[in-house]
């Protein structure tokens, strides 16, 4: 098992203040795997999915969304396939050029569907939000997790209502597997 960068759920919440309030009433002193299990046991598949988007390192979180998009029942459109290709380029070679290409394509996508959010997640993983290299603007640390969460939420929303909770539980299982083996 890979060493987690957080030893408790509270550390995750403290690292990403945008999550403050999302998990009030839960035992935040649990280690992340136990916290995810507790959320699922309490019927909180949606919250567990959100938590996973932030507890995973940025690259693994983007990888998680990319894998989920590949497993989608309907084949991607040409535009979606292009976005996913840019995400894959960044996953294979996480350099400024591939990150910026994913960010620009995600920002330019008119539909802002799950595939665009995957591109934004890669694009917000580091570097600068500014196109001007002389005035870098680093993305806030929570943006990748936020984009992954939105992308997964849109993906699950496309499932029949009776399959949505199960779909979220399956996604959480995939995230836990990534956490346990350390990505790739």
ABEGO torsion letter per residue (X at the ends): XBBBABABAAAAAAABAAABGAABGBBAABBAAAAAAAAAAAGBAAAAAAAAAAABBAAAAAAAAAAAAAABABBBBAAAAAAAAAAAAAAABBBAAAAAAAAAAAAABAAGBAAAAAAAAAAAAEEBABABAABBBBBBAAAAAAAAAAAAAAAAAABBAAAAAAAAAAAAAAAAAAAAAGEX
